[in-house]
Amino acid sequence: MKKEIFFLFFLSSFLFGFTSLENIRVVDGDTIQAEAKGKEIKIRLVEIDAPEMNQPFGFQSKNFLNKLLYERDVTLIAKGEDRYGRILGEIYADGESANKSMIKSGFAWVYDRYVQDLSLYRYQDQAKSKNLGLWQAENPIAPWVWRKQK
């Protein structure tokens, strides 16, 4: 019970505005680990789903997110917590949404199940029409489909 109360207090401190992130490590194309306010946290980028690491374009997606965040002023707007205990959030690199950049560059899908910002579909359609990132593949498989197949 104490652990849950502490985490709720800790999470609530992130829910009000931007939180600066340090010592960022990219786990994959939609997950990072970082330090915020002196605490180690794991963050799942909201509204996007990037290829799994064992999926085509998984490594490229991770590398692209790493390039977006490398040596930049990175901040978080927390939106909640998922069932795995990760903070759900939008990440900004020098003021630009990394979540949107992943979609615009073709290194992540709009996560249909959780999307709220419907403008993301426009960016995804543009990336598809330009054959950017994973859209270069003949028949890219969405990560949620890939996970079910494995």
Backbone torsions as a table, in degrees:
resi	resn	phi	psi	omega
1	MET	NA	-42.2	179.2
2	LYS	-61.0	-38.5	-179.6
3	LYS	-61.9	-43.4	-179.8
4	GLU	-65.6	-41.7	179.3
5	ILE	-64.4	-43.4	178.5
6	PHE	-60.8	-45.4	-177.8
7	PHE	-64.4	-41.3	177.9
8	LEU	-61.3	-41.4	176.8
9	PHE	-64.1	-44.3	-179.9
10	PHE	-62.1	-47.0	-180.0
11	LEU	-64.2	-40.9	-178.4
12	SER	-61.8	-27.3	178.6
13	SER	-69.8	-17.9	178.4
14	PHE	-92.5	-14.9	-171.2
15	LEU	-80.0	-2.2	-178.1
16	PHE	-114.1	88.2	176.4
17	GLY	86.3	-165.1	-176.3
18	PHE	-80.2	139.5	174.4
19	THR	-118.6	125.7	179.9
20	SER	-72.1	139.2	-179.9
21	LEU	-115.2	144.3	178.0
22	GLU	-133.3	165.8	177.3
23	ASN	47.5	56.0	-174.9
24	ILE	-81.0	134.6	175.2
25	ARG	-128.4	123.6	-180.0
26	VAL	-83.3	124.7	179.5
27	VAL	-86.5	-47.9	175.9
28	ASP	-158.3	-167.3	-174.0
29	GLY	-70.9	-6.3	177.4
30	ASP	-138.2	16.2	-179.6
31	THR	-141.8	135.6	174.8
32	ILE	-132.8	160.4	168.5
33	GLN	-115.7	145.2	-178.2
34	ALA	-159.7	169.5	171.7
35	GLU	-104.0	134.1	177.1
36	ALA	-138.2	125.2	179.7
37	LYS	52.9	37.8	176.8
38	GLY	80.2	3.9	-178.9
39	LYS	-116.0	142.6	174.9
40	GLU	-79.8	126.7	179.7
41	ILE	-133.6	156.1	174.4
42	LYS	-113.0	132.7	-174.3
43	ILE	-123.9	130.4	174.8
44	ARG	-103.8	120.1	-179.7
45	LEU	-66.7	127.5	-176.4
46	VAL	-76.7	154.6	171.5
47	GLU	69.4	-0.1	178.4
48	ILE	-125.7	158.1	173.8
49	ASP	-139.4	114.6	-177.8
50	ALA	-94.0	157.2	177.5
51	PRO	-56.2	143.3	175.4
52	GLU	-66.0	158.4	-177.1
53	MET	-63.8	-27.8	178.8
54	ASN	-94.8	15.9	-178.3
55	GLN	-112.0	150.4	174.0
56	PRO	-51.7	136.0	-179.4
57	PHE	74.0	4.9	176.8
58	GLY	-63.4	-47.6	-179.6
59	PHE	-65.8	-42.4	179.3
60	GLN	-64.2	-37.8	178.4
61	SER	-63.7	-45.7	177.6
62	LYS	-59.8	-46.0	-179.6
63	ASN	-63.2	-39.0	179.8
64	PHE	-64.7	-44.0	177.5
65	LEU	-62.1	-39.7	177.6
66	ASN	-59.7	-43.5	178.3
67	LYS	-64.5	-37.6	178.8
68	LEU	-61.9	-35.1	-172.3
69	LEU	-98.2	-18.0	-172.9
70	TYR	-61.5	125.6	177.5
71	GLU	53.2	37.1	177.3
72	ARG	-117.4	163.5	172.4
73	ASP	-80.6	105.7	-173.2
74	VAL	-107.2	129.7	179.7
75	THR	-130.8	162.1	-177.1
76	LEU	-125.3	138.3	162.4
77	ILE	-113.3	109.5	-178.2
78	ALA	-76.5	141.9	-179.1
79	LYS	-120.2	-3.9	-178.7
80	GLY	147.5	-156.2	-178.2
81	GLU	-138.8	143.3	177.5
82	ASP	-95.3	178.8	-175.9
83	ARG	-67.8	-12.3	177.9
84	TYR	-97.0	4.2	178.6
85	GLY	84.7	7.2	177.7
86	ARG	-82.7	146.6	172.9
87	ILE	-75.7	132.2	175.7
88	LEU	-92.0	130.0	-178.3
89	GLY	-164.5	169.5	172.3
90	GLU	-102.0	131.7	-177.9
91	ILE	-105.3	136.5	177.8
92	TYR	-119.4	133.8	175.2
93	ALA	-115.1	114.9	-174.9
94	ASP	50.4	40.0	175.2
95	GLY	86.3	-5.1	-179.3
96	GLU	-105.2	136.3	-177.9
97	SER	-66.1	117.8	175.6
98	ALA	-68.7	-33.6	178.3
99	ASN	-57.6	-50.1	179.8
100	LYS	-66.0	-38.9	-179.7
101	SER	-62.4	-34.8	178.1
102	MET	-64.8	-39.0	177.9
103	ILE	-70.7	-49.4	-177.0
104	LYS	-58.3	-33.3	-176.5
105	SER	-92.0	-2.0	176.5
106	GLY	80.3	23.5	180.0
107	PHE	-107.8	11.3	174.3
108	ALA	-159.3	156.1	173.8
109	TRP	-93.1	156.1	164.2
110	VAL	-69.4	130.4	-178.1
111	TYR	-85.0	93.1	-172.9
112	ASP	-48.9	-40.1	-174.4
113	ARG	-66.2	-28.0	-173.2
114	TYR	-122.8	3.6	-174.7
115	VAL	-68.3	139.1	173.7
116	GLN	-120.1	-34.9	-179.9
117	ASP	-88.0	96.0	-174.9
118	LEU	-68.2	-14.5	176.3
119	SER	-65.5	-18.6	178.3
120	LEU	-61.4	-30.9	178.5
121	TYR	-63.8	-35.0	177.5
122	ARG	-63.2	-43.3	178.2
123	TYR	-65.3	-38.0	178.4
124	GLN	-65.4	-43.3	178.8
125	ASP	-62.0	-38.2	177.8
126	GLN	-65.7	-42.6	178.5
127	ALA	-63.1	-41.0	177.4
128	LYS	-61.1	-47.9	-176.1
129	SER	-65.3	-24.4	178.6
130	LYS	-96.9	2.4	-178.2
131	ASN	53.9	45.5	179.9
132	LEU	-86.7	146.2	173.5
133	GLY	53.5	-127.9	-176.4
134	LEU	-65.8	-16.4	-179.8
135	TRP	-75.3	-1.9	172.2
136	GLN	-72.6	-25.8	-178.4
137	ALA	-68.5	150.4	-179.0
138	GLU	-64.6	-46.6	-180.0
139	ASN	-137.0	75.9	-179.2
140	PRO	-63.4	142.1	-179.3
141	ILE	-104.7	125.9	178.7
142	ALA	-61.3	142.9	-177.9
143	PRO	-56.1	-36.9	-179.5
144	TRP	-67.4	-28.9	174.8
145	VAL	-75.4	-43.5	179.0
146	TRP	-57.0	-45.5	-178.8
147	ARG	-62.6	-38.3	179.2
148	LYS	-67.6	-31.9	-178.6
149	GLN	-75.8	-22.5	-175.1
150	LYS	-92.6	NA	NA
